Amino acid sequence: MAHDECEVQGLHPEAVERVGAKMPAEETIIRLADIFKALADPTRARILYALSLEELCVCDLAALTGMSASAVSHQLRLLRAGRLVRYRREGKMAFYCLDDEHVRHLLQEGLCHACE
């Protein structure tokens, strides 16, 4: 038997009840998993980090990532769908930034954990 498994079967009903009462709705859990899926791609993580420092246009992000503007736009569409980034238009330019401070905090915590 593996050392990371219980050696006997035993249920702790009180603990299960306490935790179960605090579990978010299934749709919230799915949304959380989708956020982490979006963050799991190194290119998207790089884009998000850059946007945590400054608002940038697609061309700026393409230069930073070494990708084509079209490829960056595709990644930004995925990040927008996940409500991780938003954009504003200024003439013919589209400038991107993080959707809100929650995304910045999530990135900061992830980086701190990655550097430990």
MIDOSE-1310 file (N, C-alpha, C; in nm, 2 decimals, decimal comma, always signed):
residues 116
mahd	+0,08/-0,12/+0,00/+0,00/+0,00/+0,00/+0,09/+0,12/+0,00; +0,05/+0,22/-0,07/+0,12/+0,35/-0,08/+0,12/+0,42/+0,05; +0,22/+0,50/+0,08/+0,23/+0,57/+0,21/+0,13/+0,69/+0,21; +0,08/+0,73/+0,09/+0,00/+0,85/+0,09/-0,15/+0,81/+0,09
ecev	-0,18/+0,69/+0,13/-0,32/+0,64/+0,14/-0,35/+0,60/+0,28; -0,48/+0,61/+0,32/-0,52/+0,56/+0,45/-0,50/+0,41/+0,45; -0,45/+0,36/+0,57/-0,43/+0,22/+0,58/-0,56/+0,14/+0,62; -0,66/+0,22/+0,67/-0,79/+0,16/+0,70/-0,89/+0,25/+0,64
qglh	-1,01/+0,20/+0,61/-1,12/+0,28/+0,56/-1,19/+0,34/+0,67; -1,21/+0,47/+0,67/-1,28/+0,53/+0,78/-1,33/+0,67/+0,73; -1,45/+0,70/+0,77/-1,51/+0,82/+0,72/-1,53/+0,91/+0,84; -1,51/+1,04/+0,83/-1,53/+1,14/+0,93/-1,65/+1,22/+0,89
peav	-1,77/+1,18/+0,92/-1,89/+1,24/+0,88/-1,91/+1,39/+0,91; -1,86/+1,43/+1,03/-1,87/+1,57/+1,07/-1,78/+1,65/+0,98; -1,66/+1,61/+0,95/-1,57/+1,69/+0,86/-1,63/+1,69/+0,72; -1,68/+1,58/+0,67/-1,74/+1,58/+0,54/-1,86/+1,68/+0,53
ervg	-1,94/+1,68/+0,64/-2,06/+1,77/+0,64/-2,01/+1,92/+0,65; -1,91/+1,95/+0,73/-1,87/+2,08/+0,74/-1,81/+2,14/+0,61; -1,73/+2,06/+0,55/-1,67/+2,10/+0,42/-1,77/+2,10/+0,31; -1,86/+2,00/+0,31/-1,96/+2,00/+0,20/-2,05/+2,12/+0,21
akmp	-2,08/+2,17/+0,33/-2,17/+2,28/+0,34/-2,10/+2,41/+0,29; -1,97/+2,41/+0,28/-1,90/+2,53/+0,23/-1,85/+2,52/+0,08; -1,88/+2,41/+0,02/-1,83/+2,39/-0,12/-1,91/+2,48/-0,21; -1,84/+2,55/-0,30/-1,91/+2,64/-0,40/-2,00/+2,55/-0,49
aeet	-2,09/+2,62/-0,56/-2,17/+2,56/-0,66/-2,09/+2,50/-0,77; -2,14/+2,39/-0,83/-2,06/+2,32/-0,94/-2,02/+2,42/-1,05; -2,10/+2,51/-1,09/-2,07/+2,61/-1,20/-1,95/+2,70/-1,15; -1,94/+2,73/-1,02/-1,83/+2,81/-0,97/-1,70/+2,73/-0,98
iirl	-1,71/+2,60/-0,94/-1,59/+2,51/-0,95/-1,54/+2,50/-1,09; -1,63/+2,48/-1,18/-1,60/+2,47/-1,33/-1,53/+2,60/-1,37; -1,58/+2,71/-1,33/-1,52/+2,84/-1,37/-1,38/+2,86/-1,31; -1,36/+2,81/-1,19/-1,23/+2,81/-1,13/-1,13/+2,73/-1,20
adif	-1,18/+2,61/-1,24/-1,09/+2,52/-1,32/-1,06/+2,58/-1,46; -1,15/+2,65/-1,52/-1,13/+2,72/-1,64/-1,02/+2,83/-1,63; -1,02/+2,90/-1,52/-0,92/+3,00/-1,49/-0,79/+2,94/-1,49; -0,77/+2,83/-1,41/-0,64/+2,77/-1,40/-0,60/+2,70/-1,53
kala	-0,69/+2,66/-1,61/-0,66/+2,61/-1,75/-0,59/+2,72/-1,83; -0,66/+2,84/-1,82/-0,60/+2,95/-1,90/-0,46/+2,99/-1,85; -0,44/+2,98/-1,72/-0,31/+3,01/-1,67/-0,21/+2,91/-1,69; -0,25/+2,79/-1,73/-0,16/+2,67/-1,74/-0,07/+2,68/-1,87
dptr	-0,11/+2,77/-1,96/-0,03/+2,78/-2,08/+0,08/+2,89/-2,06; +0,21/+2,85/-2,09/+0,32/+2,95/-2,06/+0,30/+3,08/-2,14; +0,25/+3,07/-2,26/+0,24/+3,19/-2,34/+0,13/+3,28/-2,28; +0,02/+3,23/-2,24/-0,08/+3,31/-2,18/-0,04/+3,36/-2,04
aril	+0,04/+3,28/-1,97/+0,10/+3,33/-1,84/+0,19/+3,45/-1,87; +0,27/+3,44/-1,97/+0,36/+3,55/-2,01/+0,29/+3,67/-2,04; +0,18/+3,66/-2,12/+0,10/+3,77/-2,16/+0,04/+3,84/-2,04; -0,02/+3,75/-1,95/-0,08/+3,81/-1,83/+0,02/+3,88/-1,74
yals	+0,14/+3,82/-1,73/+0,24/+3,89/-1,65/+0,28/+4,03/-1,71; +0,30/+4,03/-1,84/+0,33/+4,16/-1,90/+0,21/+4,26/-1,88; +0,09/+4,21/-1,89/-0,02/+4,30/-1,86/-0,04/+4,34/-1,72; +0,02/+4,26/-1,63/+0,02/+4,30/-1,49/+0,11/+4,42/-1,46
leel	+0,20/+4,45/-1,55/+0,29/+4,56/-1,54/+0,25/+4,68/-1,61; +0,18/+4,66/-1,72/+0,14/+4,78/-1,80/+0,03/+4,74/-1,90; -0,05/+4,84/-1,94/-0,15/+4,82/-2,05/-0,06/+4,81/-2,18; -0,09/+4,72/-2,26/-0,02/+4,70/-2,39/-0,11/+4,67/-2,50
cvcd	-0,06/+4,70/-2,62/-0,14/+4,67/-2,74/-0,09/+4,53/-2,79; -0,17/+4,48/-2,89/-0,13/+4,35/-2,95/+0,01/+4,34/-3,00; +0,04/+4,45/-3,07/+0,18/+4,46/-3,13/+0,29/+4,45/-3,03; +0,27/+4,52/-2,91/+0,36/+4,52/-2,80/+0,38/+4,38/-2,75
laal	+0,26/+4,31/-2,73/+0,26/+4,18/-2,68/+0,33/+4,08/-2,77; +0,31/+4,10/-2,90/+0,37/+4,02/-3,01/+0,53/+4,03/-3,00; +0,57/+4,16/-2,98/+0,72/+4,18/-2,97/+0,77/+4,11/-2,84; +0,70/+4,12/-2,73/+0,75/+4,07/-2,61/+0,75/+3,92/-2,61
tgms	+0,66/+3,85/-2,68/+0,65/+3,71/-2,68/+0,72/+3,64/-2,79; +0,76/+3,72/-2,89/+0,82/+3,67/-3,01/+0,72/+3,59/-3,10; +0,59/+3,63/-3,09/+0,49/+3,56/-3,17/+0,43/+3,66/-3,27; +0,35/+3,61/-3,36/+0,28/+3,70/-3,45/+0,17/+3,77/-3,38
asav	+0,13/+3,88/-3,43/+0,01/+3,95/-3,38/-0,11/+3,86/-3,38; -0,12/+3,79/-3,49/-0,24/+3,70/-3,50/-0,24/+3,59/-3,39; -0,12/+3,53/-3,36/-0,11/+3,43/-3,26/-0,14/+3,49/-3,12; -0,09/+3,61/-3,10/-0,12/+3,68/-2,97/-0,27/+3,71/-2,96
shql	-0,33/+3,76/-3,07/-0,47/+3,79/-3,07/-0,56/+3,66/-3,03; -0,51/+3,55/-3,08/-0,58/+3,42/-3,05/-0,58/+3,40/-2,90; -0,46/+3,41/-2,84/-0,44/+3,39/-2,70/-0,52/+3,49/-2,62; -0,52/+3,62/-2,66/-0,60/+3,72/-2,59/-0,75/+3,69/-2,60
rllr	-0,80/+3,64/-2,71/-0,94/+3,60/-2,72/-0,97/+3,49/-2,61; -0,88/+3,40/-2,59/-0,91/+3,30/-2,49/-0,91/+3,36/-2,35; -0,81/+3,45/-2,33/-0,81/+3,52/-2,20/-0,93/+3,61/-2,17; -0,98/+3,67/-2,28/-1,10/+3,76/-2,27/-1,22/+3,67/-2,23
agrl	-1,23/+3,55/-2,30/-1,34/+3,46/-2,28/-1,34/+3,42/-2,13; -1,22/+3,40/-2,07/-1,20/+3,37/-1,93/-1,21/+3,48/-1,84; -1,24/+3,60/-1,89/-1,26/+3,72/-1,81/-1,13/+3,75/-1,73; -1,02/+3,72/-1,79/-0,89/+3,76/-1,73/-0,83/+3,89/-1,78
vryr	-0,86/+3,92/-1,91/-0,82/+4,05/-1,96/-0,94/+4,12/-2,03; -0,92/+4,25/-2,05/-1,02/+4,33/-2,12/-0,94/+4,43/-2,21; -1,01/+4,49/-2,30/-0,94/+4,58/-2,39/-1,02/+4,71/-2,41; -0,95/+4,81/-2,46/-1,02/+4,93/-2,50/-0,96/+4,97/-2,63
regk	-1,04/+5,04/-2,71/-1,00/+5,08/-2,84/-0,96/+5,23/-2,84; -0,85/+5,26/-2,90/-0,81/+5,39/-2,92/-0,77/+5,41/-3,07; -0,87/+5,47/-3,14/-0,85/+5,47/-3,28/-0,85/+5,33/-3,34; -0,74/+5,30/-3,41/-0,73/+5,17/-3,47/-0,65/+5,07/-3,38
mafy	-0,62/+5,12/-3,26/-0,54/+5,03/-3,17/-0,63/+4,97/-3,07; -0,59/+4,85/-3,02/-0,66/+4,78/-2,92/-0,56/+4,76/-2,80; -0,59/+4,82/-2,69/-0,50/+4,81/-2,57/-0,56/+4,72/-2,47; -0,48/+4,62/-2,42/-0,52/+4,52/-2,33/-0,47/+4,55/-2,19
cldd	-0,55/+4,51/-2,09/-0,50/+4,52/-1,95/-0,57/+4,40/-1,87; -0,53/+4,38/-1,75/-0,59/+4,27/-1,67/-0,73/+4,31/-1,64; -0,82/+4,22/-1,63/-0,96/+4,25/-1,61/-0,99/+4,32/-1,48; -0,92/+4,27/-1,37/-0,93/+4,34/-1,24/-0,82/+4,30/-1,15
ehvr	-0,82/+4,35/-1,03/-0,71/+4,33/-0,93/-0,71/+4,18/-0,89; -0,82/+4,11/-0,90/-0,82/+3,97/-0,86/-0,72/+3,89/-0,95; -0,71/+3,92/-1,08/-0,62/+3,85/-1,17/-0,48/+3,89/-1,13; -0,45/+4,01/-1,10/-0,32/+4,06/-1,05/-0,27/+3,98/-0,93
hllq	-0,37/+3,97/-0,83/-0,34/+3,90/-0,71/-0,31/+3,75/-0,73; -0,39/+3,69/-0,82/-0,37/+3,55/-0,85/-0,24/+3,53/-0,92; -0,19/+3,61/-1,01/-0,06/+3,60/-1,07/+0,05/+3,62/-0,96; +0,04/+3,72/-0,88/+0,14/+3,74/-0,77/+0,15/+3,62/-0,68
eglc	+0,04/+3,57/-0,64/+0,05/+3,45/-0,55/+0,11/+3,33/-0,62; +0,07/+3,31/-0,75/+0,13/+3,20/-0,82/+0,28/+3,21/-0,84; +0,32/+3,34/-0,87/+0,47/+3,36/-0,88/+0,54/+3,34/-0,75; +0,48/+3,38/-0,65/+0,55/+3,36/-0,51/+0,56/+3,21/-0,49
hace	+0,46/+3,14/-0,51/+0,46/+2,99/-0,49/+0,56/+2,93/-0,58; +0,57/+2,97/-0,71/+0,66/+2,91/-0,81/+0,81/+2,94/-0,77; +0,83/+3,05/-0,70/+0,97/+3,09/-0,66/+1,01/+3,03/-0,53; +0,93/+2,96/-0,46/+0,96/+2,90/-0,33/+1,05/+2,78/-0,35
